[in-house]
């Protein structure tokens, strides 16, 4: 499974003849390809071409007299094998800006409903154009309201547009966006779990906490966040509601999901705060949880649910030592 879109850097000299022989011809032989001028002027000192494949794949190539950059969701030509890969933020800004504008131009033509949400589009651009995940990630926002079970597309996307517009996650764009997945299979469970991490990030940021996502520890486990000022570890889980699992009640659905964490990450790292995201629960399922406030088999924990246009709802178990409880309304 290919990962999110990244640049490849070639330190070699390139010219139109080499581009045709080493890039265009191999791709044309395999997929059918066309060399086209870019729709957006490349930055100063660069020349650029688009390579458009008959199967919908796309590559951008920009070069100078001394080096070149490739950005594509198609098979990498042999001439670029073993070249170093770089994220958008790791190449010079004019080049990254040009490439993103070029991709956004394509996205505007194919999915204008998506480009109406500037921050979502920018944040998830590396997966919206990934080789394997470009169809499934767009479908998640188009057909599944970004994971809300009872909201329309506009409400769901507006919620995450506002969340991402705060800029809190900008520095962690690839880490967080990639969690949505770059698979050809539409995995709603995984995708909803990825959005749960954005939801938890919002709770932490709104409580005034700086944090770092995806913490790899000596135990071999990776936990979802570390709160920077205290070093507190945070793990996130998003239960599937009773209708989608064997658990017969909302409370048992929570406990069953948490059980899967307590014997692994949480056992290895006592004191980790568990955030239980119930955003997949419909109103009646959530109200049963909210009113009874059941234990989940682990403490400390924060149990919450997000809804577009409403404040977070939830409760805390134990003493999580994070200032999130005032945000949780009934």
N, C-alpha and C positions, 0 to 999 in steps of 0.2 A: 504494500500500500504506500503510495507516494505521500510525502509530507506536504506542508504548506508551501506556498510559492516563495522561492528565494532566488536571488541573483547568483549566477556563476561568473567568476572573474577569470578571464584569460589574460595572462601577461604578455601574450604574443602580439605580433604585428598582423593586422588584418586589412584587406582591401576587397572591393566588390568581386574580383575574380575568385578569391579564396572563399568568400561567403557563398558564392554560387556552387563551388565544387565541394566544399567541406560541410556546408549546412543545408543549403537548399536541395541539392541533388539527392542526398541520402533520404531526406524527409519526403521528397516528391516520389521517389521510388517506392517507399513503403506506404505512404498515406495518400499521396496526391497533395501537392502544396503549391502555394503561390507566394511570390515575393511582392510585397506591397509597400508603398511609402507609409510612414506613420501618420496618424491623424493629427498629432500634436508635434510641434517642432521640438527636436531634441535640444538639450542644453548646449551652450557655446562649447566649441572644440569637438563636439561629438557629431558623427553621422549615424543614421539609424535606419533600420528596416523592420518590417513586420513579416513574419512567416505564418501564413494561414493555411491550415490543413483541411482537407475535405471532410474529416471526421469531427471538425469543430475545435480541434486543438489550436493553440496559439503560442507564438514565441515572439519576443521583442529582442532585437540585437542592436546594441549601440557600440560604436568603436571610435578610437582615435588612432593616431599614428603608432602608438606604443602599446595599447591594450584594448580590451573589449569586455562588455558585460552582456550576458544572456539571461533572459527571464522567460521561462516557458512552462507550460503544462503538458508538453508533449515529450516524446522520447528524446533524450539528450544525444545529439550527434557525437560520434566517436572522438572528433577533434576537441570536444569539451569535456571528455571524461577526466576524472581526477583533478578537476579545477576546484578551487575553494568556493564554498557557498557563503552568502551573506544575506542578512535580513535587510529590509528597507532602511532601517535606522543605521545600518552599518556601512552604507555606501554614501558617497557625497550627496548632500541634500538636493542639488539641482537634478541629478540623475534619478534619485528616488521619486522626486516630485513629478518629473516627466513620465516615468513609467506608470505611476499611479494615475495620473491624468489620462494616459492612454487606455488603461484598463477601465477606468470609470466611464470613459467615452463609450466603450463597448458595452458596459453594464447598463448604461442609460438606454442604449438601443435595444437590448434584449430584455431588461427587467426594470423599466422605469418606475414601477411601484416600489422597488427597493432603493433606488438612488434618491428617492424623496427623503430618505433618512440618512443624513450626511454622516453622522457619527457611527451608526451601525455599519454603513457601507465601508467607511475607512477602516474601522477596527477589524472587521472580518474579511477584508479584501484578500489576505493571503489564503484563506480557505474558500472563498467564493470563486477563486480562479485556480484552485488546486486541481491536479490531474484527475484524481478519483472522486473528490468530494464536491466538485463545483455544482452538480445537480442536486445532491442531497442536502447540502447546507442551505442553498437557496429555497428548496422545498420546505425545509423546517420553518423558515420565517414566513413563507408564502402560505402554506397550507395548515400550519400547526400553531400559529400565533406565538411563535418563539417559546412554546412550552406551556402556555396558559390553557387549561382545559375548557374554559367557559368564556373566553374573550375572542373578539374578532381580530383579524390581522392588524387593523389600524391601532386598536388599543394595545395589543401586545408589543408592536414595534415602537409605538410612542413611549411605552414604559422603558424599554431598553435604550431608546434614543436619549431620553432624559438621563438615565443612569450613566451612560457612556459620555454624555456631554460634560460631565463634571471633570473629566480628564484624569481621574484618580488612577485609572488602569492603563493610561497611555504608554507608560514605560514598560508595561508587562503585556503588550499587545500580542506578540507571538505566543507567549506561554499560555495566555488565557484563551485566545482565539482558536488555537490549535486543539484545545480540549473539545471543541465542537465536533471535531473529527474530519478526516479527509478520506472517508470510505465511500464506495459506490453503493453500499447498503444503507438505507435510512434507518438508523438505530435511535429511535425516539428516547429510549431509556437513557442511553449515554448522553444524548444531546440535552435532555432535560437536566441531567446531572451537571453538565457543563454550565448551564444557566444558573443552577443553584449556587455555584461558586461565585458567579457575578453578583447574585443576590446577597450572599454573605459578605462579599467585599463592600457592597453598599452599606450594610449594617455597620461594619467596622469603620468605614470612612465617615459615615454620618455621626458616629460616636466619637470621632476625633482621633482614631487610631491609624497610624501609618503601619503598613504591613508589606511583607514580601511573599509572593505566591510560590508554590511548588518547591517545598523545602526537602531536599534529599538528606537523610540522616545516616549516621554510622550503622544503625540497625539494618539498613538496607531498604527501609520504607521511605516513601515520599509522602509528606503531609501537605495539606492544601495551603496553609498560610502560617507565617510566623509574625506575631505582633512585634514590631521593631523595638518599641521602648522597653518592653518587659521580657522579650524572648518567648512569650507564651505561644504554644502551638495550637493550631485550630484545624480540625478535620470537619469536612462537610459530607452529609449524606442526604439523599432525596428519596424518601420512600415512594414506591408506587402505591396508589390507593387500593383498598380492599377489592374493588371490582377487577383489578388487573393481577391479582396474586391469590395464593391459597389462604392467606390470613383472612379471617372472617369479619373482623371489626377494624375500625380505624386505629384503635389503640394497639391491637395485635400487629397491624401492618407496621407501625412504628417500631415496636420491639423486635420484630423479625428482621427488619433492616439494620437496626443498631446491633443486633447479635452478630451480624457479619463483620462488624468493625471491632467489637470488644475483644475478640480472641487474636487480633492481628495488630493493626497500628496502635490502637488505644492501650492494649496490654503492654506493648513495647515502650510506650511513652505515657506513663501516668501523669495526670494533671492536664493532659490535652483537653481543650474545650471542644465539645461536639456540637455542631450546628445542624439541626434536623430541619430540612427545608420541606415543608408540606404544600408547596405551591401546586403540586399536581392534584391535590385533594379538592373536590367540589365542595360547595357550601355546606351541605348537610354532613358530609364526612368531617370537614374541618370544625364545624360548630360542636360536634361531639367531642373532639379533641380539646378545643378551646375551653369548653365549659367544664370538662372533667379534669383537665390538666394532668393526665396520667404520667407516671414515671416511664422512662424508656429503657431502663436497665443499665443506665450509665449516668454518672454525674462527674463534673458539671456539664450541663447541656443547655442549649438555647433552641426552643422549638418555635417555629414561626411559619407564616405563610405570606406571600406577596400577592397583591392584586393591582391591576392598572387603576390609577386614579385614587387609590386609597393608601393610607399609611400601613406599614407592616403590622400584622396581628400575631400575638404569640405570648410565650411565658418562658421563664428560666427555671432550671432545676439546679439546686445547689447554689454555689457562689462562683460564677464564672469570672469575676473580677474584670469584667469589661463593661463599659457604660452603654450597653445596648438595651437594657430593660426599659428605660424611659421612652424608647422609640416604639415599643410594642404595645399597640392599642388592642382593645378587645373588639 
